[in-house]
Amino acid sequence: MVEKNPISTLWPSLYDPLRQFGARLAEFLAPAADASSDDGAYRITMELPGVQEDDISVSVRDGVVTIKGEKKSGTEKSGDTWYFSERQYGSFSRAFRLPADADEAGIEAALNDGVLTLTVPRRKPVGEGAETRVPISRG
């Protein structure tokens, strides 16, 4: 039987809320996304207002599609006696695990009015409806 030392478990528990806060803040700041599917494809849509096409990258590796980007925007206003400048910068990254029947090679991405849409076609099962006989060895 192993006993827990109350002093050794005190310090990690003090930091847990901070770790959880950081993870929740990152989720809150990440762009909103929706995932859906039909018989032919999976679709992922992500809201990216103000993000230019050149500032977005989409990659696929080991069944995970990753969308990275950076938002750079700013406004400047001035008058006779005043000047106002506001800038927004920030990078983001979202990753989505693809289902086993997703065709990674056929992924298409389109950016329209600040909405990125990824279309991931589904692979058709090999020999759909066909029966395969399994030989039995005698041993």
Contact map, one row per residue, 1 for C-alpha under 8 A:
1110000000000000000000000000000000000000000000000000000000000000000000000000000000000000000000000000000000000000000000000000000000000000000
1111000000000000000000000000000000000000000000000000000000000000000000000000000000000000000000000000000000000000000000000000000000000000000
1111100000000000000000000000000000000000000000000000000000000000000000000000000000000000000000000000000000000000000000000000000000000000000
0111110110000000000000000000000000000000000000000000000000000000000000000000000000000000000000000000000000000000000000000000000000000000000
0011111110000000000000000000000000000000000000000000000000000000000000000000000000000000000000000000000000000000000000000000000000000000000
0001111111000000000000000000000000000000000000000000000000000000000000000000000000000000000000000000000000000000000000000000000000000000000
0000111111100000000000000000000000000000000000000000000000000000000000000000000000000000000000000000000000000000000000000000000000000000000
0001111111110000000000000000000000000000000000000000000000000000000000000000000000000000000000000000000000000000000000000000000000000000000
0001111111111000000000000000000000000000000000000000000000000000000000000000000000000000000000000000000000000000000000000000000000000000000
0000011111111100000000000000000000000000000000000000000000000000000000000000000000000000000000000000000000000000000000000000000000000000000
0000001111111110000000000000000000000000000000000000000000000000000000000000000000000000000000000000000000000000000000000000000000000000000
0000000111111111000000000000000000000000000000000000000000000000000000000000000000000000000000000000000000000000000000000000000000000000000
0000000011111111100000000000000000000000000000000000000000000000000000000000000000000000000000000000000000000000000000000000000000000000000
0000000001111111100000000000000000000000000000000000000000000000000000000000000000000000000000000000000000000000000000000000000000000000000
0000000000111111111000000000000000000000000000000000000000000000000000000000000000000000000000000000000000000000000000000000000000000000000
0000000000011111111100000000000000000000000000000000000000000000000000000000000000000000000000000000000000000000000000000000000000000000000
0000000000001111111110000000000000000000000000000000000000000000000000000000000000000000000000000000000000000000000000000000000000000000000
0000000000000011111111000000000000000000000000000000000000000000000000000000000000000000000000000000000000000000000000000000000000000000000
0000000000000011111111100000000000000000000000000000000000000000000000000000000000000000000000000000000000000000000000000000000000000000000
0000000000000001111111110000000000000000000000000000000000000000000000000000000000000000000000000000000000000000000000000000000000000000000
0000000000000000111111111000000000000000000000000000000000000000000000000000000000000000000000000000000000000000000000000000000000000000000
0000000000000000011111111100000000000000000000000000000000000000000000000000000000000000000000000000000000000000000000000000000000000000000
0000000000000000001111111110000000000000000000000000000000000000000000000000000000000000000000000000000000000000000000000000000000000000000
0000000000000000000111111111000000000000000000000000000000000000000000000000000000000000000000000000000000000000000000000000000000000000000
0000000000000000000011111111100000000000000000000000000000000000000000000000000000000000000000000000000000000000000000000000000000000000000
0000000000000000000001111111110000000000000000000000000000000000000000000000000000000000000000000000000000000000000000000000000000000000000
0000000000000000000000111111110000000000000000000000000000000000000000000000000000000000000000000000000000000000000000000000000000000000000
0000000000000000000000011111110000000000000000000000000000000000000000000000000000000000000000000000000000000000000000000000000000000000000
0000000000000000000000001111111000000000000000000000000000000000000000000000000000000000000000000000000000000000000000000000000000000000000
0000000000000000000000000111111100000000000000000000000000000000000000000000000000000000000111000000000000000000000000000000000000000000000
0000000000000000000000000000111110000000000001110000000000000000000000000000000000000000000100000000000000000000000000000000000000000000000
0000000000000000000000000000011111000000000001100000000000000000000000000000000000000000000000000000000000000000000000000000000000000000000
0000000000000000000000000000001111100000000111100000000000000000000000000000000000000000000000000000000000000000000000000000000000000000000
0000000000000000000000000000000111110000000111000000000000000000000000000000000000000000000000000000000000000000000000000000000000000000000
0000000000000000000000000000000011111000011110000000000000000000000000000000000000000000000000000000000000000000000000000000000000000000000
0000000000000000000000000000000001111100011100000000000000000000000000000000000000000000000000000000000000000000000000000000000000000000000
0000000000000000000000000000000000111111111000000000000000000000000000000000000000000000000000000000000000000000000000000000000000000000000
0000000000000000000000000000000000011111110000000000000000000000000000000000000000000000000000000000000000000000000000000000000000000000000
0000000000000000000000000000000000001111100000000000000000000000000000000000000000000000000000000000000000000000000000000100000000000000000
0000000000000000000000000000000000001111110000000000000000000000000000000000000000000000000000000000000000000000000000001100000000000000000
0000000000000000000000000000000000001111111000000000000000000000000000000000000000000000000000000000010000000000000000111100000000000000000
0000000000000000000000000000000000111101111100000000000000000000000000000000000000000000000000000000010000000000000000111100000000000000000
0000000000000000000000000000000000111000111110000000000000000000000000000000000000000000000000000000000000000000000011110000000000000000000
0000000000000000000000000000000011110000011111000000000000000000000000000000000000000000000000000000000000000000000011100000000000000000000
0000000000000000000000000000000011100000001111100000000000000000000000000000000000000000000000000000000000000000001111000000000000000000000
0000000000000000000000000000001111000000000111110000000000000000000000000000000000000000000000000000000000000000001110000000000000000000000
0000000000000000000000000000001110000000000011111000000000000000000000000000000000000000000000000000000000000000011100000000000000000000000
0000000000000000000000000000001000000000000001111110000000000000000000000000000000000000000000000000000000000000011100000000000000000000000
0000000000000000000000000000000000000000000000111110000000000000000000000000000000000000000000000000000000000000111000000000000000000000000
0000000000000000000000000000000000000000000000011111000000000000000000111000000000000000000000000000000000000000010000000000000000000000000
0000000000000000000000000000000000000000000000011111101100000000000011110000000000000000000000000000000000000000010000000000000000000000000
0000000000000000000000000000000000000000000000000111111100000000000000100000000000000000000000000000000000000000000000000000000000000000000
0000000000000000000000000000000000000000000000000011111100000000000000000000000000000000000000000000000000000010000000000000000000000000000
0000000000000000000000000000000000000000000000000001111110000000000000000000000000000000000000000000000000000000000000000000000000000000000
0000000000000000000000000000000000000000000000000011111110000000000011100000000000000000000000000000000000000000000000000000000000000000000
0000000000000000000000000000000000000000000000000011111111000000001111000000000000000000000000000000000000000000000000000000000000000000000
0000000000000000000000000000000000000000000000000000011111100000001110000000000000000000000000000000000000000000000000000000000000000000000
0000000000000000000000000000000000000000000000000000000111110000111100000000000000000000000000000000000000000000000000000000000000000000000
0000000000000000000000000000000000000000000000000000000011111000111000000000000000000000000000000000000000000000000000000000000000000000000
0000000000000000000000000000000000000000000000000000000001111111110000000000000000000000000000000000000100000000000000000000000000000000000
0000000000000000000000000000000000000000000000000000000000111111100000000000000000000000000000000000000000000000000000000000000000000000000
0000000000000000000000000000000000000000000000000000000000011111000000000000000000000000000000000000000000000000000000000000000000000000000
0000000000000000000000000000000000000000000000000000000000011111100000000000000000000000000000001111000100000000000000000000000000000000000
0000000000000000000000000000000000000000000000000000000000011111110000000000000000000000000000111100000000000000000000000000000000000000000
0000000000000000000000000000000000000000000000000000000001111011111000000000000000000000000000111100000000000000000000000000000000000000000
0000000000000000000000000000000000000000000000000000000001110001111100000000000000000000000011110000000000000000000000000000000000000000000
0000000000000000000000000000000000000000000000000000000111100000111110000000000000000000000011100000000000000000000000000000000000000000000
0000000000000000000000000000000000000000000000000000000111000000011111000000000000000000001111000000000000000000000000000000000000000000000
0000000000000000000000000000000000000000000000000010001110000000001111100000000000000000001110000000000000000000000000000000000000000000000
0000000000000000000000000000000000000000000000000010001100000000000111110000000000000000111100000000000000000000000000000000000000000000000
0000000000000000000000000000000000000000000000000111001000000000000011111000000000000001111000000000000000000000000000000000000000000000000
0000000000000000000000000000000000000000000000000110000000000000000001111100000000000011110000000000000000000000000000000000000000000000000
0000000000000000000000000000000000000000000000000100000000000000000000111110000000000011100000000000000000000000000000000000000000000000000
0000000000000000000000000000000000000000000000000000000000000000000000011111000000001111000000000000000000000000000000000000000000000000000
0000000000000000000000000000000000000000000000000000000000000000000000001111100000001110000000000000000000000000000000000000000000000000000
0000000000000000000000000000000000000000000000000000000000000000000000000111110000111100000000000000000000000000000000000000000000000000000
0000000000000000000000000000000000000000000000000000000000000000000000000011111000111000000000000000000000000000000000000000000000000000000
0000000000000000000000000000000000000000000000000000000000000000000000000001111111110000000000000000000000000000000000000000000000000000000
0000000000000000000000000000000000000000000000000000000000000000000000000000111111100000000000000000000000000000000000000000000000000000000
0000000000000000000000000000000000000000000000000000000000000000000000000000011111000000000000000000000000000000000000000000000000000000000
0000000000000000000000000000000000000000000000000000000000000000000000000000011111100000000000000000000000000000000000000000000000000000000
0000000000000000000000000000000000000000000000000000000000000000000000000000011111110000000000000000000000000000000000000000000000000000000
0000000000000000000000000000000000000000000000000000000000000000000000000001111011111000000000000000000000000000000000000000000000000000000
0000000000000000000000000000000000000000000000000000000000000000000000000001110001111100000000000000000000000000000000000000000000000000000
0000000000000000000000000000000000000000000000000000000000000000000000000111100000111110000000000000000000000000000000000000000000000000000
0000000000000000000000000000000000000000000000000000000000000000000000000111000000011111000000000000000000000000000000000000000000000000000
0000000000000000000000000000000000000000000000000000000000000000000000011110000000001111100000000000000000000000000000000000000000000000000
0000000000000000000000000000000000000000000000000000000000000000000000111100000000000111110000000000000000000000000000000000000000000000000
0000000000000000000000000000000000000000000000000000000000000000000001111000000000000011111000000000000000000000000000000000000000000000000
0000000000000000000000000000000000000000000000000000000000000000000001110000000000000001111100000000000000000000000000000000000000000000000
0000000000000000000000000000000000000000000000000000000000000000000111100000000000000000111110000000000000000000000000000000000000000000000
0000000000000000000000000000011000000000000000000000000000000000000111000000000000000000011111000000000000000000000000000000000000000000000
0000000000000000000000000000010000000000000000000000000000000000011110000000000000000000001111100000000000000000000000000000000000000000000
0000000000000000000000000000010000000000000000000000000000000000011100000000000000000000000111110000000000000000000000000000000000000000000
0000000000000000000000000000000000000000000000000000000000000001111000000000000000000000000011111000000000000000000000000000000000000000000
0000000000000000000000000000000000000000000000000000000000000001110000000000000000000000000001111100000000000000000000000000000000000000000
0000000000000000000000000000000000000000000000000000000000000011100000000000000000000000000000111110000000000000000000000000000000000000000
0000000000000000000000000000000000000000000000000000000000000011100000000000000000000000000000011111010000000000000000000000000000000000000
0000000000000000000000000000000000000000000000000000000000000010000000000000000000000000000000001111110000000000000000000000000000000000000
0000000000000000000000000000000000000000000000000000000000000010000000000000000000000000000000000111110000000000000000000000000000000000000
0000000000000000000000000000000000000000000000000000000000000000000000000000000000000000000000000011111000000000000000000111100000000000000
0000000000000000000000000000000000000000110000000000000000000000000000000000000000000000000000000111111100000000000000011110000000000000000
0000000000000000000000000000000000000000000000000000000000000000000000000000000000000000000000000000111111100000000000011110000000000000000
0000000000000000000000000000000000000000000000000000000000010010000000000000000000000000000000000000011111100000000000011000000000000000000
0000000000000000000000000000000000000000000000000000000000000000000000000000000000000000000000000000001111100000000000000000000000000000000
0000000000000000000000000000000000000000000000000000000000000000000000000000000000000000000000000000001111110000000000011000000000000000000
0000000000000000000000000000000000000000000000000000000000000000000000000000000000000000000000000000001111111000000001111000000000000000000
0000000000000000000000000000000000000000000000000000000000000000000000000000000000000000000000000000000001111100000001110000000000000000000
0000000000000000000000000000000000000000000000000000000000000000000000000000000000000000000000000000000000111110000111100000000000000000000
0000000000000000000000000000000000000000000000000000000000000000000000000000000000000000000000000000000000011111000111000000000000000000000
0000000000000000000000000000000000000000000000000000100000000000000000000000000000000000000000000000000000001111111110000000000000000000000
0000000000000000000000000000000000000000000000000000000000000000000000000000000000000000000000000000000000000111111100000000000000000000000
0000000000000000000000000000000000000000000000001000000000000000000000000000000000000000000000000000000000000011111000000000000000000000000
0000000000000000000000000000000000000000000000111110000000000000000000000000000000000000000000000000000000000011111100000000000000000000000
0000000000000000000000000000000000000000000011111000000000000000000000000000000000000000000000000000000000000011111110000000000000000000000
0000000000000000000000000000000000000000000011110000000000000000000000000000000000000000000000000000000000001111011111000000000000000000000
0000000000000000000000000000000000000000001111000000000000000000000000000000000000000000000000000000000000001110001111100000000000000000000
0000000000000000000000000000000000000000001110000000000000000000000000000000000000000000000000000000000000111100000111110000000000000000000
0000000000000000000000000000000000000000111100000000000000000000000000000000000000000000000000000000000000111000000011111000000000000000000
0000000000000000000000000000000000000000111000000000000000000000000000000000000000000000000000000000011101110000000001111100000000000000000
0000000000000000000000000000000000000001110000000000000000000000000000000000000000000000000000000000011101100000000000111110000000000000000
0000000000000000000000000000000000000011110000000000000000000000000000000000000000000000000000000000111000000000000000011111000000000000000
0000000000000000000000000000000000000000000000000000000000000000000000000000000000000000000000000000111000000000000000001111100000000000000
0000000000000000000000000000000000000000000000000000000000000000000000000000000000000000000000000000100000000000000000000111110100000000000
0000000000000000000000000000000000000000000000000000000000000000000000000000000000000000000000000000100000000000000000000011111100000000000
0000000000000000000000000000000000000000000000000000000000000000000000000000000000000000000000000000000000000000000000000001111100000000000
0000000000000000000000000000000000000000000000000000000000000000000000000000000000000000000000000000000000000000000000000000111111100000000
0000000000000000000000000000000000000000000000000000000000000000000000000000000000000000000000000000000000000000000000000001111111000000000
0000000000000000000000000000000000000000000000000000000000000000000000000000000000000000000000000000000000000000000000000000001111100000000
0000000000000000000000000000000000000000000000000000000000000000000000000000000000000000000000000000000000000000000000000000001111110000000
0000000000000000000000000000000000000000000000000000000000000000000000000000000000000000000000000000000000000000000000000000001011111000000
0000000000000000000000000000000000000000000000000000000000000000000000000000000000000000000000000000000000000000000000000000000001111100000
0000000000000000000000000000000000000000000000000000000000000000000000000000000000000000000000000000000000000000000000000000000000111110000
0000000000000000000000000000000000000000000000000000000000000000000000000000000000000000000000000000000000000000000000000000000000011111000
0000000000000000000000000000000000000000000000000000000000000000000000000000000000000000000000000000000000000000000000000000000000001111100
0000000000000000000000000000000000000000000000000000000000000000000000000000000000000000000000000000000000000000000000000000000000000111110
0000000000000000000000000000000000000000000000000000000000000000000000000000000000000000000000000000000000000000000000000000000000000011111
0000000000000000000000000000000000000000000000000000000000000000000000000000000000000000000000000000000000000000000000000000000000000001111
0000000000000000000000000000000000000000000000000000000000000000000000000000000000000000000000000000000000000000000000000000000000000000111
